[in-house]
Amino acid sequence: MVLRLVILQLVFLLLAPLSTAQEDEREGGIIGTGIVGTITHLGSIFVNRQHIFIDDALPVTGAVPPRSAGALRVGHVVSVVVRPDGDKWRARHIRQILPLVGPVEAIGQGTLTVMGTSVKLDEPDPRLQIGDWVAVSGLWQGQAVRASRVEPVPDADRTARLSGTYFGTDKDVRDVVGGTVITGIKTQHLKSGDLIRVFGQPVPGGINATRLESNLFDTTVGIIQAEGYFSAPRPDGLYTILGTGLVAYTDQPNMVDAVKRTVLCGRDGDLGNPTIALDDMENANALLGRLGCTP
């Protein structure tokens, strides 16, 4: 069953981290609420119309270059673990999400190529040159990344990165994500639709991996609301919100719209509106409804 809800900008997640501090994380019976998406406004930060208070000194995990929350800008894609603060939210942890970090291999009309993957630009930067290192914020659409922000990478931070959905090998039996070929490490334990993060050194058309990770967050994920673009269904009917690791199956592939930006809910790697069992169901339903994550 295809679940679709078009939105203007970004994504939410409900996370359920397992930790010794569960009681501190618990708000209204939900552990570790998270919001994932593109920052659309500052003044604290706004992600898909959700107002999130931040501590400017809070470190941002995975940022390139390293930064604290006060240095985040419109167009950055972030995952934020939050707790309710009145009718708004307060950030507890922030991670920057970067589909690509590496050198520019080619420049076209409104596009860049970074490590073999095409990057679509809304506002081309005439200062960019082939060979420049860039950190790309944005969402995957098909085999390309639709960029929301592109920034230069200092010399000290030039480790290549790739974050996206793994669908297996190409016709030449090479591991690929988008247009980027992955060499150096075998992806033995990944399955089609998994989220993969790759770190290493750039090579023409790809990345020579030194480290692989298969989770989007460092904590255990519970209920998720994810925004992005659908992949085209695979021959077995599998499709996903690209870059999330959430998958579903369909026997009506023509119903899966890979063009429109979409938001939907999931849990345990599966797409679909989740349910939760809490003592205070009124509060639980209010929180889920606030995030648009109701059945």
Secondary structure in CASP SS format (residue, H / E / C, confidence):
PFRMAT SS
TARGET T0000
AUTHOR 0000-0000-0000
METHOD secondary structure of the structure
MODEL  1
M C 1.00
V C 1.00
L C 1.00
R C 1.00
L C 1.00
V C 1.00
I C 1.00
L C 1.00
Q C 1.00
L C 1.00
V E 1.00
F E 1.00
L E 1.00
L E 1.00
L C 1.00
A C 1.00
P C 1.00
L C 1.00
S C 1.00
T C 1.00
A C 1.00
Q H 1.00
E H 1.00
D H 1.00
E H 1.00
R E 1.00
E E 1.00
G C 1.00
G C 1.00
I E 1.00
I E 1.00
G C 1.00
T E 1.00
G E 1.00
I E 1.00
V E 1.00
G E 1.00
T E 1.00
I E 1.00
T E 1.00
H E 1.00
L E 1.00
G C 1.00
S C 1.00
I E 1.00
F E 1.00
V E 1.00
N C 1.00
R C 1.00
Q E 1.00
H E 1.00
I E 1.00
F E 1.00
I C 1.00
D C 1.00
D C 1.00
A C 1.00
L C 1.00
P E 1.00
V E 1.00
T E 1.00
G C 1.00
A C 1.00
V C 1.00
P C 1.00
P C 1.00
R C 1.00
S E 1.00
A H 1.00
G H 1.00
A H 1.00
L C 1.00
R C 1.00
V C 1.00
G C 1.00
H C 1.00
V E 1.00
V E 1.00
S E 1.00
V E 1.00
V E 1.00
V E 1.00
R E 1.00
P E 1.00
D E 1.00
G C 1.00
D C 1.00
K E 1.00
W E 1.00
R E 1.00
A E 1.00
R E 1.00
H E 1.00
I E 1.00
R E 1.00
Q E 1.00
I C 1.00
L C 1.00
P C 1.00
L E 1.00
V E 1.00
G E 1.00
P E 1.00
V E 1.00
E E 1.00
A E 1.00
I E 1.00
G E 1.00
Q C 1.00
G C 1.00
T E 1.00
L E 1.00
T E 1.00
V E 1.00
M C 1.00
G C 1.00
T E 1.00
S E 1.00
V E 1.00
K E 1.00
L C 1.00
D C 1.00
E C 1.00
P C 1.00
D C 1.00
P C 1.00
R C 1.00
L C 1.00
Q C 1.00
I C 1.00
G C 1.00
D C 1.00
W E 1.00
V E 1.00
A E 1.00
V E 1.00
S E 1.00
G E 1.00
L E 1.00
W E 1.00
Q E 1.00
G C 1.00
Q C 1.00
A E 1.00
V E 1.00
R E 1.00
A E 1.00
S E 1.00
R E 1.00
V E 1.00
E E 1.00
P E 1.00
V C 1.00
P C 1.00
D H 1.00
A H 1.00
D H 1.00
R C 1.00
T C 1.00
A E 1.00
R E 1.00
L E 1.00
S E 1.00
G E 1.00
T E 1.00
Y E 1.00
F C 1.00
G C 1.00
T E 1.00
D C 1.00
K C 1.00
D C 1.00
V C 1.00
R C 1.00
D E 1.00
V E 1.00
V E 1.00
G C 1.00
G C 1.00
T E 1.00
V E 1.00
I E 1.00
T E 1.00
G C 1.00
I C 1.00
K C 1.00
T C 1.00
Q C 1.00
H C 1.00
L C 1.00
K C 1.00
S C 1.00
G C 1.00
D E 1.00
L E 1.00
I E 1.00
R E 1.00
V E 1.00
F E 1.00
G E 1.00
Q E 1.00
P E 1.00
V E 1.00
P C 1.00
G C 1.00
G E 1.00
I E 1.00
N E 1.00
A E 1.00
T E 1.00
R E 1.00
L E 1.00
E E 1.00
S C 1.00
N C 1.00
L C 1.00
F C 1.00
D C 1.00
T C 1.00
T C 1.00
V C 1.00
G C 1.00
I E 1.00
I E 1.00
Q E 1.00
A E 1.00
E E 1.00
G E 1.00
Y C 1.00
F E 1.00
S C 1.00
A C 1.00
P C 1.00
R C 1.00
P C 1.00
D C 1.00
G C 1.00
L E 1.00
Y E 1.00
T E 1.00
I E 1.00
L C 1.00
G C 1.00
T C 1.00
G C 1.00
L C 1.00
V E 1.00
A E 1.00
Y E 1.00
T C 1.00
D C 1.00
Q C 1.00
P H 1.00
N H 1.00
M H 1.00
V C 1.00
D C 1.00
A C 1.00
V C 1.00
K C 1.00
R C 1.00
T E 1.00
V E 1.00
L E 1.00
C E 1.00
G E 1.00
R E 1.00
D C 1.00
G C 1.00
D E 1.00
L E 1.00
G C 1.00
N C 1.00
P C 1.00
T C 1.00
I C 1.00
A C 1.00
L C 1.00
D C 1.00
D C 1.00
M H 1.00
E H 1.00
N H 1.00
A H 1.00
N H 1.00
A H 1.00
L H 1.00
L H 1.00
G H 1.00
R H 1.00
L C 1.00
G C 1.00
C C 1.00
T C 1.00
P C 1.00
END
